[in-house]
Amino acid sequence: MSVLPTVNGARIDSLDSLRGLAVLGILLMNIIGFGLPMAYEDPSVYGGSTGPDLGVWLATSLFFEGTMRGLFTLLFGAGVILFTSRVEATRPADAADLHVRRMLWLILFGFVNSHLLLWRGDILYEYGICGLVLYAFRRTAPQKLLVIAILLFAGLTVRGAVDYHSLKTLEATAAAAQDAKFSGRDLTPLQAEALDDWREELSHMKPSQEDLQEEIDAIRGSFATAFPVVTDDIFQWRTSFFYQYGFFEDLATMMLGMALFMTGGLQGRWSSRQYAWLLLGGYGVGVLVNALEAWAVLSSGFDPVVNTFNWLVSYELGRVPTTLGHIGLVMLIWKSGWFAGAMQRLAAVGRMAFTNYLMQSVIGLLLFTGVGLGLFGQLARHELYYVVAGIWLLQLLWSPWWLARYHYGPFEWLWRALTYRQRPAFRRS
């Protein structure tokens, strides 16, 4: 008996609509990485931090920073449950093999996205790594998954607080060393080391114009000049940061998605009242935290230490509830039948989420690097969102057109063919 991949008729429309929102929404943040040097966390570094540039930074900080990626990650966890349960219903002996094979291919696609398409913000690699671990939790009760997720988020916050304390200690030690230097006193070896370490930290948080221009020239030069810059960032992310923070954040978010799927929350099975509470509670907590973070950064004049506190300590408290608020909003719209045409287009984008995600990387490569137009560092922050609007329009138009003629997006088909070692039907008859 063969195990065939999911056909369109077996899709869950609510999941596809949420996934479509996620893949479009994730570009709101990724576009900064595509188009600006070292300015993702701090708009004062490059790209503009006044007028419309400040406006788009504030809007994305309040509603979208980490939330669209969070939604994408959450839905990936739900997808693991959906995939393994369908396989286990027909050939349980093959479930582990197919799942592992699927994740290993996803990891390879992640390397293609990062090293060939030069996208340093790739998430496919980390999804594949986390997906391998998730298999062991596929039958865990949703209540237990929720508890584990909360504990992981809490652990991240505690770890972030410890790291932030270390940063503040280094700052104080360096300040004392600087005062001693100005007073003409000899620095102790500890003071000298602290001063050097603090200067290095500041160079990462507030890079110099020389560092910014060096990155711009490299990315705009050619594939050969851009490759070492991008891959160095990727190596740092996938080694030190990912296994200290990103892995646990992704795992927690995926488990949250698994729990929501098991309880029917992602399939539209909850009542409208429940989704309304999810919307109000999620936005009430999350957007408030995000607003306080933005106010603190603005009040400090974009102090990098204040920004670091937001990223290390309060980040999850704002990101996760806001993500849940997005789910509540979309599900209320979906259940009401409002904007049915728009939701159908959004679902089509979601059915081709893998292809559309990689398409964004291809477009970024061709627009911003020396492989194509070389616009890296040439557009203001708000101008990048004209590009976002164009990509959105393209994907909202082409996704339904493609699916009217083919069962799968091109990369969805390829991923399925590699996983199952079969050639599923591609063109519609």
C-alpha positions in Angstrom: 0.0 0.0 0.0 1.4 3.4 -0.9 1.2 6.4 1.3 0.3 9.4 -0.8 0.6 13.1 0.2 -2.3 15.3 1.1 -4.4 16.3 -1.9 -6.1 19.7 -2.1 -9.5 18.2 -1.4 -8.2 17.1 2.0 -6.9 20.5 3.0 -8.1 22.4 6.0 -9.1 25.8 4.8 -8.7 27.6 8.1 -5.1 26.4 8.4 -4.3 27.4 4.9 -5.7 30.9 5.5 -3.6 31.3 8.6 -0.6 30.0 6.8 -1.2 32.4 3.9 -1.3 35.3 6.4 1.9 34.1 8.0 3.9 33.8 4.8 2.8 37.2 3.6 3.2 38.8 7.0 6.7 37.4 7.6 7.9 39.5 4.7 7.0 42.7 6.7 10.0 41.9 8.9 12.2 40.0 6.5 12.3 42.9 4.1 14.5 44.8 6.5 17.0 41.9 6.4 16.8 41.8 2.6 17.2 45.5 2.0 19.1 47.2 4.9 22.5 46.6 6.5 22.5 45.7 10.3 19.3 47.7 10.9 16.8 45.0 11.8 16.8 45.7 15.5 17.5 49.4 15.5 16.1 51.8 12.8 18.6 54.5 13.9 21.4 52.4 12.5 20.4 52.7 8.8 17.3 53.3 6.6 15.7 56.2 8.6 14.2 56.6 12.0 12.0 59.7 11.5 8.8 60.5 9.7 7.4 57.6 7.7 10.4 55.5 8.5 9.7 55.8 12.2 6.0 55.2 11.5 6.6 51.8 9.8 9.1 50.8 12.5 6.5 51.6 15.2 3.7 49.7 13.3 5.8 46.6 12.8 7.1 46.7 16.4 3.5 46.9 17.8 1.9 44.2 15.6 4.3 42.2 13.5 7.7 41.8 15.1 8.1 38.1 15.7 4.4 37.4 15.4 4.2 36.4 11.7 7.2 34.2 12.2 5.5 33.0 15.4 2.3 32.1 13.5 4.3 30.3 10.8 6.2 28.4 13.5 3.0 27.5 15.3 1.4 26.2 12.2 4.4 24.1 11.5 3.9 22.3 14.8 0.2 21.7 13.8 1.5 20.4 10.4 3.6 17.8 12.2 0.5 16.5 13.9 -1.5 16.5 10.7 1.2 14.8 8.7 2.1 12.0 11.1 -1.5 11.3 12.1 -2.5 10.8 8.4 0.4 8.5 7.7 -0.1 6.5 10.9 -3.7 6.0 9.9 -2.6 4.1 6.8 0.9 2.7 7.4 2.0 3.3 10.9 5.3 1.5 10.4 6.4 4.1 7.9 5.5 7.2 9.9 8.9 7.7 11.6 10.8 7.1 8.4 8.7 9.5 6.3 8.7 12.2 9.0 12.5 12.0 9.4 13.0 12.0 5.7 10.7 15.0 5.3 12.6 17.0 8.0 16.1 16.1 6.5 15.0 17.4 3.1 13.7 20.5 4.8 17.1 21.1 6.4 18.7 20.7 3.0 16.2 23.2 1.5 17.3 25.5 4.3 20.9 25.4 3.2 19.7 26.1 -0.4 17.8 29.1 0.9 20.7 30.5 2.9 23.7 29.6 0.8 22.4 29.8 -2.7 19.7 32.4 -2.4 21.8 34.3 0.2 19.0 34.7 2.7 20.5 35.0 6.2 17.1 34.9 7.9 16.3 31.4 6.7 13.9 29.4 9.0 13.7 26.1 7.1 16.9 24.7 8.7 15.7 25.4 12.2 12.2 24.0 11.5 13.8 20.8 10.2 15.9 20.5 13.4 13.0 21.2 15.7 10.7 19.0 13.6 13.0 16.0 14.3 12.5 16.5 18.1 8.7 17.1 17.8 8.0 13.6 16.5 8.5 12.3 20.1 5.7 14.7 21.3 3.1 14.0 18.6 0.8 12.0 21.0 1.4 14.2 24.0 -1.8 15.6 25.5 -2.5 19.2 24.6 -2.5 20.3 28.3 1.0 18.8 28.7 2.2 20.5 25.5 0.9 23.8 26.7 2.7 23.4 30.1 5.9 22.5 28.3 5.6 25.4 26.0 5.0 27.8 28.9 8.0 26.4 30.8 10.2 26.8 27.7 9.1 30.4 27.2 9.7 31.1 30.9 13.1 29.5 30.7 14.0 31.8 27.7 12.9 34.8 29.7 15.0 33.8 32.7 18.0 33.1 30.5 17.5 36.4 28.8 17.4 38.2 32.1 20.7 36.6 33.2 22.3 37.6 29.9 21.0 41.1 30.2 22.3 41.4 33.8 25.7 40.3 32.5 25.5 43.0 29.8 24.7 45.7 32.4 27.5 44.5 34.6 29.9 44.8 31.7 28.6 48.3 30.9 29.1 49.4 34.5 32.6 48.0 34.6 33.5 49.6 31.3 32.1 52.9 32.4 34.3 52.8 35.6 37.3 51.9 33.4 36.6 54.8 31.1 36.4 57.2 34.1 39.7 55.8 35.4 41.3 56.3 32.0 40.1 59.9 31.8 41.4 60.6 35.3 44.9 59.4 34.2 44.9 56.2 36.4 46.3 53.0 35.1 43.7 50.4 34.2 43.8 47.0 35.8 43.8 44.0 33.4 40.2 43.4 34.3 39.2 47.0 33.5 41.1 47.0 30.2 39.5 43.7 29.2 36.0 45.0 30.1 36.6 48.2 28.1 37.6 46.2 25.1 34.6 43.8 25.5 32.2 46.7 25.8 33.5 48.4 22.7 33.1 45.1 20.8 29.5 44.8 22.1 28.7 48.4 21.0 30.2 47.7 17.6 27.6 45.0 17.1 24.7 47.0 18.5 25.7 50.3 16.9 27.9 49.5 13.9 30.1 52.2 12.5 29.6 53.8 9.1 32.6 52.0 7.9 31.2 48.6 8.8 27.8 49.5 7.3 29.4 50.6 4.0 31.6 47.5 3.9 28.5 45.3 4.1 26.7 47.4 1.5 29.6 47.1 -0.9 29.9 43.3 -0.4 26.2 42.6 -0.8 25.9 44.9 -3.9 29.1 43.6 -5.4 28.5 40.0 -6.6 27.6 36.6 -5.4 31.2 36.0 -4.6 31.5 39.1 -2.4 28.1 38.6 -0.7 28.5 34.9 0.0 31.1 35.2 2.8 29.3 38.0 4.6 25.9 36.2 4.5 27.3 32.8 5.4 29.3 34.2 8.3 26.1 35.6 9.8 24.3 32.3 9.1 27.1 30.4 10.9 26.9 32.6 13.9 23.1 32.2 14.0 23.0 28.5 13.5 25.6 27.7 16.1 25.7 30.1 19.1 22.3 31.9 19.0 20.0 29.2 17.6 21.0 26.5 20.1 20.9 29.0 23.0 17.6 30.7 22.2 16.1 30.0 18.8 15.8 26.2 19.2 13.8 26.5 22.4 11.7 29.4 21.2 10.8 27.5 18.0 10.1 24.3 19.9 7.9 26.1 22.4 5.9 27.8 19.7 5.5 24.6 17.7 4.2 22.8 20.8 1.7 25.6 21.3 0.6 25.0 17.7 0.3 21.3 18.3 -1.9 21.9 21.4 -4.1 24.4 19.5 -4.5 21.9 16.6 -5.4 19.1 19.0 -8.1 21.2 20.6 -9.6 22.3 17.3 -8.6 26.0 17.7 -6.8 26.2 14.3 -9.6 24.3 12.4 -12.4 26.8 13.4 -14.0 24.4 15.9 -14.0 26.8 18.8 -16.9 29.2 19.3 -16.8 32.7 18.1 -16.9 33.8 21.8 -13.7 31.8 22.4 -11.9 33.4 19.4 -13.1 36.8 20.5 -11.5 36.3 23.9 -8.3 35.0 22.2 -8.2 38.2 20.1 -8.9 40.6 23.0 -6.7 38.8 25.5 -3.9 38.3 23.0 -3.8 41.9 21.8 -4.6 43.3 25.2 -1.4 41.8 26.7 0.8 41.5 23.7 0.3 44.9 22.0 0.5 46.6 25.4 3.9 45.0 26.1 5.1 45.8 22.5 4.0 49.5 23.0 5.9 49.7 26.3 9.0 48.3 24.6 8.7 50.8 21.8 8.1 53.7 24.2 11.2 52.7 26.2 13.4 52.6 23.0 12.1 55.9 21.7 12.4 57.6 25.1 16.0 56.5 25.4 16.9 57.7 21.9 17.3 54.2 20.6 19.7 53.2 23.3 21.0 49.8 22.3 21.0 48.5 25.9 17.3 49.3 26.3 16.7 47.6 23.0 18.6 44.6 24.2 16.4 44.4 27.3 13.4 44.2 25.0 14.9 41.4 23.0 16.2 39.3 25.9 13.7 39.8 28.7 10.2 41.0 27.5 10.2 39.8 23.9 8.2 36.6 24.4 5.6 38.3 26.6 4.8 40.6 23.7 5.3 38.3 20.8 3.3 35.2 21.8 0.1 36.9 23.0 0.0 39.1 19.9 0.4 36.0 17.7 -2.6 34.4 19.5 -4.5 37.6 18.9 -3.8 37.3 15.2 -5.2 33.8 15.2 -8.4 35.0 17.0 -8.9 37.8 14.5 -8.4 35.6 11.4 -10.6 32.8 12.8 -13.4 35.2 13.6 -13.3 36.5 10.0 -13.1 33.0 8.6 -16.1 31.7 10.7 -18.2 34.8 9.8 -17.8 34.3 6.1 -16.7 38.0 5.7 -14.2 38.8 2.9 -14.7 35.3 1.5 -12.9 36.1 -1.7 -9.9 37.6 0.1 -9.8 34.6 2.4 -9.8 32.2 -0.6 -6.8 34.0 -2.1 -5.1 34.0 1.3 -5.7 30.2 1.6 -4.2 29.7 -1.9 -1.1 31.5 -0.8 -1.0 29.3 2.3 -1.4 26.1 0.2 1.8 27.2 -1.6 3.5 28.6 1.5 6.8 26.7 0.9 7.0 28.0 -2.7 5.9 31.5 -1.8 8.5 31.7 1.1 11.3 30.6 -1.3 10.0 33.0 -4.0 10.5 35.9 -1.5 14.1 34.8 -1.1 14.5 34.7 -4.9 13.0 38.1 -5.3 15.2 39.5 -2.5 18.3 38.0 -4.2 17.4 39.6 -7.5 16.4 43.0 -6.2 18.9 43.7 -3.5 22.2 41.8 -4.2 24.7 42.2 -6.9 23.2 39.1 -8.6 20.4 41.4 -9.7 19.7 45.1 -9.3 21.9 45.6 -6.2 19.4 47.8 -4.3 20.8 46.8 -0.9 21.1 49.9 1.3 19.6 52.1 -1.4 16.0 52.4 -0.2 14.6 54.1 2.9 12.9 51.9 5.5 9.4 53.0 4.4 10.3 52.5 0.8 10.9 48.8 1.3 7.2 48.4 2.0 6.4 49.4 -1.5 8.4 46.3 -2.5 6.4 44.3 0.1 3.1 45.5 -1.4 4.3 44.4 -4.9 5.3 41.0 -3.7 2.0 40.6 -1.8 0.0 41.5 -5.0 2.1 39.0 -7.0 1.6 36.1 -4.7 -2.1 36.8 -4.1 -2.7 36.8 -7.8 -0.4 34.0 -8.9 -1.2 31.4 -6.2 -4.9 30.9 -7.1 -3.9 31.0 -10.8 -1.3 28.3 -10.3 -3.5 26.0 -8.1 -6.3 26.2 -10.7 -3.9 24.3 -13.0 -1.7 22.3 -10.7 -2.4 20.3 -7.5 0.7 21.7 -5.7 3.1 24.5 -5.8 6.4 23.6 -7.5 8.4 23.2 -4.2 5.5 21.6 -2.4 5.4 19.0 -5.2 9.2 18.5 -5.0 9.2 18.1 -1.2 6.5 15.5 -1.4 8.2 13.6 -4.2 11.5 13.5 -2.3 9.7 12.5 0.9 7.6 9.7 -0.5 10.0 8.7 -3.3 7.0 8.9 -5.6 5.9 11.3 -8.2 2.5 12.6 -7.1 0.1 13.9 -9.7 1.1 17.5 -10.6 -1.0 18.9 -13.4 -4.8 19.0 -13.0 -6.6 17.1 -15.8 
